[in-house]
Amino acid sequence: MRKNGWILACIAFVLLMVPFYLGITGAHPATDDFTFAAYTRPTFVRTGSILHVIKDALSYTLRTWRDWQGTITGVFIMALNPAVFSIRHYGIHAVILLSLYLLAMAVFLHHFVAKRLGLGKIWRIFYLVLGASSLVFLPDMVEGIYWFNGAWFYTGAQACALLTLVLCDLVMQEKGKGVLRTVFCAGMLFALGMDNYITAMMCLLGTLLLAILRICGAPEKERKGALRALLMVLPVAAGLAISVMAPGNKVRMATDGAYQGGPVWMAVSILKTLWAGGFYTARFLFKTPLLSFLLAMVPVLRKRENNSGKGISPVIVILAYFLILWGMLFPHIYSSGYAGSGRVINMYHDYVLLALPLVLCLCLRGKEQVPGTARLWGGLSALALILCLILGQQNNYVKLVTDQLTGVQAAYIHQFQKEYAILEAAEPGTDVIVPAWTVQTVTGKPTIYEDPTVWTNESVAGYFGVRSVRAEPAKTPE
């Protein structure tokens, strides 16, 4: 009976994932994809050489570090987006991203739930529920999965960070063994430190926390070896320092117009960060099945945790959770005055959904008595699930599925394919007018507007080699 339940749960998980993979045909380049590709696409067309493209991408990355922003790793990857090589096969990146994300979550939960917390096969429940919830209730699907620039700069970096944190924990346990693994881990941490600041801060604080736990938990005779774990913090700290010191950061913050600087701005940013940490924790507790899952797991974990030995103070565990979340929130709030756009909110969403179940496990560790019966916790879980279905942020997933069933996604694909056909057929140096878009899905977003001087229009024009491009005025109903 239990085996049949697992089979049904796995089938349900796969069925929930199918629409995400079907959505890849509706993915297409947009906005910054064209901006970055405009520098490397001509090289590929002219030479057909991957090495020459990588060389130009590195040159563009260093120039961007000097003139615009310091996220070296992210800019380099974006300069190699699929539109550089083939606009027709752009959606393949979403297949790779989704698979990498699901794999990273499985590896992370298996390591920290099954091995480090000693909860065995319970990790599979965590994976099926949290893996499905993180995608079905994703705040912004376009920027989190289908748009390369946002997806790989944030979601892809998050997946790599989860795998790297697992590797980092393994390296800390090896006590000097496995040189190649250590070097690779350090290289990944260094690269992630130069990616987006949210991921960099999560890696920095996460690695520091792992090192502290390793040091505090080591026997006296192994204390010196455990201190070596602290050295794993240095690569990500070095990468983050290089990113923060970029001259271009000042240019971008001045251009964005929100950053003010000074002690007052710093104080306001800290207060906003503290508030945002509580806000996003509450939001993702109630707008996803997370609260329902946590309540349902209390009696299950209570049975498994009774003999787990001495636990960590819940106050310390919760404080560590918020410190990492605040560390992720602060860079964007300080530099821009707000918590971030959809692709950035996705990062907080992923963190809360993964971190809070671990917080629950650690808080229950070593507790012999937990109030309430299994029936009570189950009832509360059911109420939380009903509340989630009423208030939840599953509308994007619902639209993804309904668009595929009703033909809206097919119409959307025809719409942007027609636009690309017009641009590809245009003579170099001409002014091109394309039809206004009338269909919108959650797999892409428009890039060409009526004003040809908009920077996105100019990027598209540069990519296709025409003088200008603009959309026809949208028809208004009479």
C-alpha positions as CSV (number, residue, x, y, z in Angstrom):
1,M,0.0,0.0,0.0
2,R,2.8,2.4,0.9
3,K,4.6,1.5,-2.3
4,N,1.5,2.3,-4.4
5,G,1.3,5.6,-2.6
6,W,4.8,6.5,-3.6
7,I,4.1,5.5,-7.2
8,L,1.0,7.7,-7.3
9,A,2.9,10.6,-5.7
10,C,5.7,10.3,-8.3
11,I,3.2,10.2,-11.2
12,A,1.5,13.3,-9.8
13,F,4.8,15.1,-9.6
14,V,5.7,14.2,-13.2
15,L,2.3,15.3,-14.4
16,L,2.7,18.6,-12.7
17,M,6.1,19.1,-14.4
18,V,4.9,18.2,-17.9
19,P,3.4,21.7,-18.7
20,F,6.7,23.4,-17.8
21,Y,8.5,21.3,-20.4
22,L,5.7,21.8,-22.9
23,G,6.1,25.5,-22.4
24,I,9.6,25.6,-23.8
25,T,8.2,26.0,-27.4
26,G,6.8,29.3,-26.3
27,A,10.2,30.6,-25.0
28,H,11.9,33.3,-27.1
29,P,14.6,35.9,-26.6
30,A,13.5,39.3,-25.1
31,T,15.0,42.6,-23.9
32,D,18.5,42.0,-22.5
33,D,18.9,38.8,-24.5
34,F,19.2,41.0,-27.7
35,T,21.3,43.5,-25.9
36,F,24.0,41.0,-24.9
37,A,23.7,39.0,-28.1
38,A,24.3,42.2,-30.2
39,Y,27.9,42.0,-29.1
40,T,28.6,38.4,-29.7
41,R,26.2,37.3,-32.4
42,P,28.0,39.1,-35.2
43,T,31.2,37.3,-34.3
44,F,29.5,33.9,-34.5
45,V,27.9,34.8,-37.8
46,R,31.2,36.1,-39.2
47,T,33.6,33.4,-37.9
48,G,31.5,30.5,-36.7
49,S,34.1,30.1,-34.0
50,I,33.0,29.4,-30.4
51,L,36.4,30.5,-29.1
52,H,36.1,33.9,-30.8
53,V,32.6,34.3,-29.3
54,I,34.0,33.4,-25.8
55,K,36.8,35.9,-26.3
56,D,34.3,38.7,-27.2
57,A,32.1,37.7,-24.3
58,L,35.0,38.1,-21.9
59,S,35.9,41.4,-23.4
60,Y,32.3,42.6,-23.1
61,T,32.1,41.3,-19.5
62,L,35.2,43.2,-18.4
63,R,34.0,46.4,-20.1
64,T,30.6,46.0,-18.3
65,W,32.4,45.5,-15.0
66,R,34.1,48.9,-15.6
67,D,31.1,50.8,-17.0
68,W,27.9,49.3,-15.7
69,Q,27.8,46.4,-13.1
70,G,30.2,44.1,-11.3
71,T,28.4,40.7,-11.8
72,I,31.1,39.2,-13.9
73,T,29.9,35.6,-14.0
74,G,26.3,36.6,-14.8
75,V,27.2,39.0,-17.6
76,F,29.6,36.5,-19.2
77,I,26.9,33.8,-19.3
78,M,24.3,36.3,-20.6
79,A,26.7,37.3,-23.4
80,L,26.6,33.6,-24.5
81,N,22.8,33.3,-24.4
82,P,21.2,30.9,-27.0
83,A,20.1,33.7,-29.3
84,V,23.8,34.2,-30.1
85,F,23.9,30.8,-31.8
86,S,20.4,30.0,-32.9
87,I,17.2,31.9,-32.3
88,R,15.1,28.9,-33.4
89,H,16.5,26.7,-30.7
90,Y,16.4,29.3,-27.9
91,G,14.0,27.2,-25.8
92,I,16.5,24.4,-25.3
93,H,18.0,26.4,-22.4
94,A,14.7,26.1,-20.4
95,V,14.9,22.3,-20.7
96,I,18.4,22.3,-19.3
97,L,17.5,24.9,-16.6
98,L,14.4,23.0,-15.4
99,S,16.3,19.7,-15.2
100,L,19.3,21.3,-13.4
101,Y,17.0,23.0,-10.9
102,L,15.1,19.8,-10.1
103,L,18.4,17.8,-9.9
104,A,20.0,20.4,-7.6
105,M,17.0,20.4,-5.3
106,A,17.1,16.6,-5.1
107,V,20.8,16.5,-4.3
108,F,20.5,19.3,-1.7
109,L,17.6,17.7,0.1
110,H,19.1,14.2,0.0
111,H,22.3,15.5,1.5
112,F,21.0,17.7,4.2
113,V,17.7,16.0,5.1
114,A,18.6,12.3,4.6
115,K,22.3,12.4,5.5
116,R,23.1,15.4,7.7
117,L,19.9,15.3,9.7
118,G,19.6,11.5,9.5
119,L,16.0,11.4,8.4
120,G,16.4,8.8,5.7
121,K,13.7,8.4,3.1
122,I,11.7,11.3,4.4
123,W,13.8,13.4,2.1
124,R,11.7,12.1,-0.8
125,I,8.6,13.6,0.7
126,F,10.4,16.9,1.0
127,Y,11.5,16.7,-2.6
128,L,8.1,15.9,-4.1
129,V,6.3,18.6,-2.1
130,L,8.9,21.3,-2.2
131,G,10.0,20.6,-5.8
132,A,6.5,20.8,-7.1
133,S,5.5,23.8,-4.9
134,S,8.6,25.9,-5.9
135,L,7.7,25.7,-9.6
136,V,3.9,25.5,-9.5
137,F,3.8,28.6,-7.2
138,L,6.7,30.4,-8.7
139,P,6.0,34.2,-8.6
140,D,7.3,34.9,-12.1
141,M,7.6,32.0,-14.6
142,V,8.8,34.1,-17.6
143,E,11.8,35.5,-15.7
144,G,12.3,32.4,-13.6
145,I,12.3,29.7,-16.3
146,Y,11.8,30.8,-19.9
147,W,13.6,34.1,-20.4
148,F,17.3,33.2,-20.4
149,N,18.7,36.5,-19.0
150,G,16.6,36.3,-15.9
151,A,16.4,32.5,-15.6
152,W,20.1,31.8,-15.7
153,F,21.2,34.9,-13.9
154,Y,19.0,34.0,-10.9
155,T,17.3,30.5,-11.0
156,G,20.3,28.9,-12.7
157,A,22.7,30.5,-10.2
158,Q,20.5,29.3,-7.4
159,A,20.6,25.7,-8.7
160,C,24.4,25.9,-9.0
161,A,24.6,27.3,-5.5
162,L,22.6,24.4,-4.0
163,L,24.9,21.9,-5.6
164,T,28.0,23.9,-4.5
165,L,26.8,24.1,-0.9
166,V,26.5,20.3,-0.9
167,L,30.0,19.9,-2.4
168,C,31.3,22.5,0.1
169,D,29.9,20.5,3.0
170,L,31.5,17.3,1.7
171,V,34.8,19.1,1.3
172,M,34.6,20.3,4.9
173,Q,34.1,16.7,6.0
174,E,37.1,15.4,4.1
175,K,39.8,16.9,6.3
176,G,42.2,17.7,3.6
177,K,41.4,14.8,1.2
178,G,40.2,15.2,-2.4
179,V,42.3,18.1,-3.7
180,L,40.6,18.3,-7.1
181,R,37.2,18.4,-5.4
182,T,38.4,21.1,-3.1
183,V,39.8,23.2,-6.0
184,F,36.6,22.7,-8.0
185,C,34.4,23.7,-5.0
186,A,36.5,26.8,-4.4
187,G,36.3,27.7,-8.1
188,M,32.5,27.4,-8.0
189,L,32.2,29.5,-4.9
190,F,34.5,32.2,-6.5
191,A,32.3,32.3,-9.6
192,L,29.1,32.4,-7.6
193,G,30.5,35.3,-5.6
194,M,30.7,37.2,-8.9
195,D,27.2,36.3,-10.0
196,N,24.0,38.1,-8.8
197,Y,24.4,39.6,-5.3
198,I,21.5,37.6,-3.9
199,T,23.0,34.2,-4.7
200,A,26.5,35.5,-3.6
201,M,25.2,36.5,-0.2
202,M,23.3,33.2,0.2
203,C,26.5,31.3,-0.6
204,L,28.7,33.5,1.6
205,L,26.4,33.2,4.7
206,G,25.5,29.6,4.0
207,T,29.2,28.5,3.7
208,L,30.0,30.5,6.8
209,L,27.2,28.7,8.7
210,L,28.4,25.3,7.5
211,A,31.9,26.2,8.7
212,I,30.7,27.3,12.1
213,L,28.6,24.2,12.6
214,R,31.6,22.0,11.5
215,I,33.9,23.9,14.0
216,C,31.4,23.7,16.9
217,G,30.6,20.1,16.3
218,A,34.2,18.9,15.9
219,P,35.9,16.9,18.8
220,E,38.7,18.7,20.5
221,K,41.4,16.7,18.7
222,E,39.9,17.6,15.3
223,R,39.3,21.3,16.1
224,K,42.3,22.4,14.1
225,G,41.1,20.4,11.0
226,A,37.6,21.8,11.4
227,L,39.0,25.4,11.4
228,R,40.2,24.7,7.8
229,A,36.5,24.5,6.9
230,L,36.4,28.3,7.5
231,L,38.8,28.8,4.6
232,M,36.0,27.7,2.2
233,V,34.4,31.1,2.9
234,L,37.3,32.9,1.3
235,P,36.6,32.1,-2.4
236,V,33.0,33.4,-2.3
237,A,34.1,36.4,-0.3
238,A,36.8,37.2,-2.8
239,G,34.4,36.9,-5.7
240,L,31.9,39.1,-4.0
241,A,34.5,41.7,-3.2
242,I,35.6,41.9,-6.9
243,S,31.9,42.3,-7.9
244,V,31.2,45.0,-5.3
245,M,34.3,47.0,-6.1
246,A,33.4,47.3,-9.8
247,P,33.6,51.0,-10.9
248,G,30.4,50.4,-13.0
249,N,28.2,49.8,-10.0
250,K,28.3,53.5,-9.1
251,V,27.3,54.3,-12.7
252,R,24.4,52.0,-12.7
253,M,23.1,53.1,-9.3
254,A,23.3,56.7,-10.4
255,T,21.4,55.9,-13.6
256,D,18.7,54.0,-11.8
257,G,18.0,57.0,-9.7
258,A,16.9,55.3,-6.5
259,Y,20.2,55.0,-4.6
260,Q,20.9,58.0,-2.3
261,G,23.8,56.9,-0.1
262,G,24.8,58.2,3.4
263,P,24.0,57.0,6.9
264,V,20.3,57.8,6.7
265,W,19.9,55.7,3.5
266,M,21.9,52.9,5.1
267,A,19.6,52.9,8.2
268,V,16.4,53.0,6.0
269,S,17.8,50.1,3.9
270,I,18.4,48.1,7.0
271,L,14.9,48.7,8.4
272,K,13.4,47.8,5.0
273,T,15.5,44.6,4.9
274,L,14.3,43.6,8.4
275,W,10.7,44.2,7.4
276,A,11.0,42.5,4.0
277,G,12.4,39.3,5.7
278,G,9.2,38.9,7.7
279,F,7.0,39.9,4.8
280,Y,8.4,37.4,2.4
281,T,8.5,34.6,5.0
282,A,4.8,35.2,5.7
283,R,3.9,35.6,2.0
284,F,5.4,32.3,1.0
285,L,4.1,30.5,4.0
286,F,0.5,31.4,3.1
287,K,0.6,31.7,-0.7
288,T,2.2,28.3,-1.2
289,P,1.6,24.9,0.4
290,L,4.6,25.5,2.6
291,L,2.7,26.1,5.9
292,S,0.4,23.1,5.2
293,F,3.5,21.0,4.6
294,L,5.3,22.1,7.8
295,L,2.2,21.4,9.9
296,A,1.7,18.0,8.4
297,M,5.4,17.1,9.0
298,V,5.4,18.0,12.7
299,P,4.1,14.6,13.9
300,V,6.2,12.7,11.4
301,L,9.4,14.5,12.4
302,R,8.5,14.2,16.1
303,K,8.6,10.4,15.8
304,R,11.9,10.4,13.9
305,E,13.6,13.1,16.0
306,N,13.1,11.8,19.5
307,N,16.4,9.9,19.5
308,S,18.4,12.3,17.5
309,G,20.5,13.6,20.4
310,K,21.0,17.2,21.5
311,G,19.5,19.8,19.2
312,I,20.3,23.4,18.5
313,S,18.3,26.2,20.2
314,P,15.3,27.1,18.1
315,V,16.2,30.8,18.7
316,I,19.6,30.3,17.1
317,V,18.1,28.3,14.2
318,I,15.5,30.9,13.4
319,L,18.0,33.7,13.7
320,A,20.3,31.9,11.3
321,Y,17.4,31.6,8.8
322,F,16.7,35.3,8.9
323,L,20.3,36.3,8.8
324,I,20.7,34.6,5.5
325,L,17.4,35.9,4.1
326,W,18.3,39.4,5.3
327,G,21.7,39.0,3.6
328,M,20.0,38.1,0.4
329,L,17.5,41.0,0.6
330,F,19.9,43.8,1.6
331,P,22.0,44.3,-1.6
332,H,19.0,45.0,-3.8
333,I,17.2,47.1,-1.2
334,Y,20.3,49.2,-0.6
335,S,21.2,49.7,-4.3
336,S,17.7,50.1,-5.7
337,G,15.4,51.0,-2.8
338,Y,13.1,47.9,-3.2
339,A,13.3,44.1,-2.9
340,G,13.5,43.4,-6.6
341,S,11.5,42.5,-9.7
342,G,9.9,39.1,-10.4
343,R,13.2,37.2,-11.1
344,V,14.6,38.5,-7.8
345,I,11.5,37.6,-5.8
346,N,11.8,34.1,-7.2
347,M,15.1,33.8,-5.3
348,Y,13.5,34.7,-2.0
349,H,10.6,32.2,-2.8
350,D,13.1,29.4,-3.4
351,Y,15.1,30.1,-0.3
352,V,12.1,30.3,2.0
353,L,10.6,27.0,0.6
354,L,13.9,25.2,1.1
355,A,15.1,26.7,4.3
356,L,12.0,26.7,6.6
357,P,11.5,22.9,6.4
358,L,15.2,22.6,7.5
359,V,14.5,25.1,10.3
360,L,11.6,22.9,11.5
361,C,13.7,19.8,11.5
362,L,16.4,21.5,13.5
363,C,13.9,23.0,16.0
364,L,12.4,19.6,16.6
365,R,15.7,17.8,16.9
366,G,16.1,16.3,20.3
367,K,12.7,17.4,21.5
368,E,10.9,14.6,23.5
369,Q,7.6,16.4,23.7
370,V,5.7,18.3,21.0
371,P,2.1,19.4,21.9
372,G,-0.9,18.2,20.0
373,T,-1.9,14.9,18.3
374,A,-1.3,13.8,14.8
375,R,-5.0,14.4,14.0
376,L,-4.7,18.0,15.3
377,W,-1.7,18.7,13.2
378,G,-3.3,17.1,10.2
379,G,-6.4,19.2,10.6
380,L,-4.4,22.4,10.8
381,S,-2.5,21.3,7.7
382,A,-5.7,20.8,5.8
383,L,-7.0,24.3,6.8
384,A,-3.6,25.8,5.7
385,L,-3.9,24.1,2.4
386,I,-7.4,25.4,1.8
387,L,-6.2,28.9,2.7
388,C,-3.3,28.5,0.2
389,L,-5.7,27.4,-2.6
390,I,-7.8,30.5,-2.0
391,L,-4.9,33.1,-1.5
392,G,-2.1,31.2,-3.4
393,Q,0.1,32.5,-6.2
394,Q,-0.7,29.6,-8.5
395,N,-2.3,31.7,-11.2
396,N,0.7,31.6,-13.5
397,Y,0.7,27.8,-13.5
398,V,-3.1,27.8,-14.2
399,K,-2.5,30.1,-17.2
400,L,0.4,28.0,-18.4
401,V,-1.8,24.9,-18.5
402,T,-4.9,26.6,-19.9
403,D,-2.9,28.4,-22.6
404,Q,-1.6,25.1,-23.8
405,L,-5.0,23.4,-23.8
406,T,-6.9,26.3,-25.5
407,G,-4.4,27.1,-28.2
408,V,-3.3,30.4,-26.8
409,Q,0.3,29.2,-26.6
410,A,0.2,28.1,-30.2
411,A,-1.1,31.5,-31.2
412,Y,1.7,33.2,-29.2
413,I,4.3,31.1,-30.9
414,H,2.9,32.0,-34.3
415,Q,3.0,35.6,-33.3
416,F,6.7,35.8,-32.5
417,Q,7.7,33.5,-35.3
418,K,6.0,35.8,-37.8
419,E,7.9,38.8,-36.2
420,Y,11.2,37.1,-36.6
421,A,10.5,36.1,-40.2
422,I,9.8,39.8,-41.1
423,L,13.0,40.9,-39.4
424,E,15.1,38.2,-41.0
425,A,13.8,39.0,-44.5
426,A,14.4,42.8,-44.1
427,E,17.3,44.3,-45.9
428,P,20.3,45.6,-43.8
429,G,20.0,49.2,-42.8
430,T,16.2,49.5,-43.4
431,D,13.4,50.6,-41.0
432,V,11.2,47.7,-40.1
433,I,7.6,47.7,-38.9
434,V,6.2,44.6,-37.2
435,P,2.6,43.8,-36.2
436,A,1.6,44.6,-32.6
437,W,1.3,41.6,-30.3
438,T,-2.2,40.7,-29.3
439,V,-1.5,37.5,-27.4
440,Q,0.4,37.1,-24.2
441,T,1.5,34.0,-22.2
442,V,3.7,33.2,-19.2
443,T,6.5,31.9,-21.4
444,G,7.7,35.1,-22.9
445,K,7.3,38.9,-23.0
446,P,7.2,41.6,-25.7
447,T,10.4,43.4,-26.6
448,I,9.4,45.7,-29.6
449,Y,7.3,48.8,-28.9
450,E,5.9,51.6,-31.0
451,D,8.8,54.0,-30.3
452,P,11.9,52.9,-32.3
453,T,14.2,54.7,-29.9
454,V,13.3,52.5,-26.9
455,W,16.5,50.7,-25.9
456,T,14.8,47.2,-26.4
457,N,13.9,48.2,-30.0
458,E,17.4,49.3,-30.6
459,S,18.8,46.1,-29.3
460,V,16.5,44.0,-31.6
461,A,17.5,46.2,-34.5
462,G,21.2,45.7,-33.8
463,Y,20.7,41.9,-33.5
464,F,19.0,41.6,-36.9
465,G,21.2,44.2,-38.6
466,V,18.4,46.7,-39.5
467,R,18.5,50.5,-38.9
468,S,15.4,50.6,-36.7
469,V,12.4,48.5,-35.7
470,R,9.0,49.5,-34.2
471,A,5.6,47.9,-33.7
472,E,2.4,49.0,-35.3
473,P,0.1,51.0,-33.0
474,A,-2.1,48.6,-31.1
475,K,-5.7,48.5,-32.3
476,T,-8.2,49.8,-29.8
477,P,-11.7,48.5,-29.7
478,E,-14.3,50.8,-31.2
